Amino acid sequence: MKSILGPFVLAIVIATIFVPNLTSAKKSKIDGLKMNVIDKCWRSDPEWRKHRPQLATCSVGYAGKMTNNIGKGLIHYKVTDPNDDPINPKVGTLRYGASVIQGKVWITFQRDMLIKLVKPLLISSFTTIDGRGNDVHIAHNACLMIFKSTNIIIHDLRIHHCKPQAPGMVIGPNGKVVPLGQVDGDAIRLVTASNIWIDHNTLYNCQDGLLDVTRGSTNVTVSNNWFRSQNKVMLLGHDDGFLRDQNMKVTVVYNHFGPNCNQRMPRIRFGYAHVANNLYRGWLQYAIGGSMQPSLKSEANLFIAPTSGSKEVTWRKGNHENGDKWEFHSVRDVFENGASFKATKGGHVKKPNYTKEQAFNVADAKCVRSLTRASGALRCSKTSIC
């Protein structure tokens, strides 16, 4: 019984401890903000800097609550040095905190910084990278990889201009040096990862894609991010022959796609995606696509079609005249500027079947502009709310 109740009791204790004593002026300002359920959980606290681990109780969707990342034994680590050594990282660098230290690690940053990674950063399990309060860029070379790890939060980073990397040696998520093959220029790539929460990041202009969820990765929530200026945005599923991705489950919620995005918002193979309350500001080829019989519930999104070109939201690889085997369903979506959604005919819309701690209420699509207004890396005031 203890193992079942533990996370819930912890969440209640944290919520109780973190309730701030607000002045009437601050309370009025907070009440005037229209926040989604994730942001309301922590941004309503003007003292959030003192209560950073509260963030772990705020996630929704398939990642679930990230309470395994906090509690007894939590190590607080501050990045003070923007330099990078992929094999012998120094104390104070991001790689030392994310790859060398094992256990529950909460990483913050001493100041604004640009980190140019020499090789991809392989992040250890139970690690949180929390950029709130500083302008942190990971850019202009290698970027982030979550490889065979679990329980990871990536929050409030600007990740851009990521480049492909040749094979080489790098310190792995277990703190040991390992060989790493050639990698594409993705901002964030998940490989056989689980329970991952990617929230409030700004991602753009990478050589391959912005986010890949591949090779059996599952239980992922992608929320409050701003994806812009990119050809291939988000890939869910490794390739058309990787059957393990049949078990993939991803929640995509409160994100802002565009401007200047071409395709894959997301592109889904095999698995299931719940795409809800996102803002789509145009596309060139398509917004949501798939192959290998994926399942999609598109719920209460706002799709604004481009002025010229394709107005159709969806794309299906290998579509046949006799009807497709994909399950693409649109529920309460709103379409502007001539946008259209080719939904699967007949059948029932597959539900996300969230657990109690994963579940959230999907708002009306007319609220999407407000719910996504703060998407992307936040600029937090030094003295009040974020």
Disulfide bonds with the S-S distance in Angstrom:
Cys41-Cys58 2.13
Cys143-Cys162 1.99
Cys380-Cys386 1.88
